[in-house]
């Protein structure tokens, strides 16, 4: 591979990572017989299967890598794509992290291509600065989220990745491409402003720390603010799994459990657009 090609791939990936764009890096790790691509050659594939940079060969290779990359990005799991001529496929056995594909090219070559997903951490946005909000952020630190807090905090009480004093301040920031999980824990201190901010963009999960009746009382004001009824219906209220939680720490635990359940069950794919 030419040095300029490696440089282009590095620059493209750096930009994609900076923008929080999910993608996969496909690297040729082994070839047998005649193949156009050689070990060490790379390509970057986007979530929709488009090649953003690089080249690995003709249509047979491209199709297999495109399909594997889309699956890898969706599941977050890397895979080794093993392309073989049809007469050699029978000699291969399925294994974990291995994707078998037929190479129908006239060259009859074999290739092993490692496809690794690069997916940005999901965002957890917590509105509020009360006991439940504090407890939730403290618990969430170990669950692989980029943490954002919207609420006035004295000192360094909350160790968040990003902190904004008000929802309006947060709304001015460019949104990332990562999945977004939202918890409104304002508990009476600016509920409507926080909910309007939270539900105005796309999200995979949204919850309100408060009773169902209290949330319903805000419905008309939120609709007047431009929030769609579908977005309102998707909000979990009260927030969290029903574990008979009483203390702020227990409530935060129930919310975090519901977020993990949603994320791992694949319901995060059901993105709601406010």
SULLINKA-V148425 format. One record per backbone hydrogen bond with DSSP energy under -1.0 kcal/mol. NH is the residue of the N-H (numbers start at 0). CO is the residue of the C=O. E is the energy in kcal/mol with one decimal. If there is no record, write none. Layout:
{{NH CO E} {NH CO E}}
This chain:
{{5 1 -1.8} {6 2 -2.3} {7 3 -2.4} {8 4 -2.3} {9 5 -2.3} {10 6 -2.5} {11 7 -2.6} {12 8 -2.6} {13 9 -2.2} {14 10 -2.1} {15 11 -2.4} {16 12 -2.7} {17 13 -2.0} {18 14 -2.0} {20 15 -2.7} {22 117 -1.9} {23 44 -2.5} {24 115 -2.8} {25 42 -2.9} {26 113 -2.6} {27 40 -2.7} {28 111 -2.9} {29 111 -1.4} {31 109 -2.6} {39 27 -3.2} {40 37 -2.1} {42 25 -1.8} {43 52 -3.0} {44 23 -2.7} {45 49 -3.2} {48 45 -1.9} {51 43 -2.6} {52 43 -1.2} {61 57 -2.7} {62 58 -2.5} {63 59 -1.7} {64 60 -2.6} {65 61 -2.7} {66 62 -2.1} {67 63 -2.3} {68 64 -2.7} {69 65 -2.0} {70 66 -1.8} {71 67 -2.6} {72 68 -2.5} {73 69 -1.9} {74 70 -2.5} {75 71 -2.5} {78 114 -2.2} {79 96 -2.7} {80 112 -3.3} {81 98 -3.1} {82 110 -2.9} {83 100 -2.2} {87 84 -2.1} {88 84 -1.0} {90 87 -1.1} {91 88 -1.7} {97 94 -1.6} {98 79 -3.0} {100 81 -2.3} {102 83 -3.4} {107 104 -1.7} {109 31 -2.3} {110 82 -1.9} {111 29 -2.6} {112 80 -2.7} {113 26 -2.8} {114 78 -3.2} {115 24 -2.5} {117 22 -3.6} {122 178 -3.4} {123 145 -2.7} {124 180 -3.2} {125 147 -3.0} {126 182 -2.8} {127 149 -3.0} {133 129 -2.5} {134 130 -2.4} {135 131 -2.6} {136 132 -2.2} {137 133 -2.0} {138 134 -2.2} {139 135 -2.6} {141 138 -1.1} {142 139 -2.1} {145 121 -2.6} {147 123 -2.7} {148 161 -2.2} {149 125 -2.7} {150 163 -2.5} {159 157 -1.4} {160 146 -1.2} {161 146 -1.9} {163 148 -2.9} {169 165 -1.7} {170 166 -2.5} {172 169 -1.8} {180 122 -3.3} {181 204 -2.8} {182 124 -2.6} {183 206 -3.0} {184 126 -2.9} {188 185 -1.4} {189 187 -1.1} {193 189 -2.1} {194 190 -2.9} {195 191 -2.7} {196 192 -2.0} {197 193 -2.8} {198 194 -2.6} {202 271 -2.1} {203 179 -3.1} {204 179 -1.3} {206 181 -1.6} {207 235 -2.7} {208 183 -2.8} {209 207 -1.4} {214 210 -2.1} {215 211 -2.4} {216 212 -1.6} {217 214 -1.4} {218 215 -1.3} {221 217 -2.2} {222 218 -2.5} {223 219 -2.3} {224 220 -1.0} {225 222 -1.8} {226 221 -2.4} {231 227 -1.7} {232 228 -2.3} {233 229 -1.0} {234 231 -1.2} {235 205 -2.9} {238 207 -1.4} {240 253 -1.7} {242 240 -1.4} {250 246 -2.7} {251 247 -2.5} {252 248 -2.0} {253 249 -2.2} {254 250 -2.0} {255 251 -2.6} {256 252 -2.3} {257 253 -1.6} {258 254 -2.2} {259 255 -2.4} {260 256 -2.4} {261 257 -2.3} {262 258 -2.7} {263 259 -2.8} {264 260 -1.6} {266 261 -1.4} {268 265 -1.6} {269 266 -1.7} {270 268 -2.1} {271 202 -3.3}}
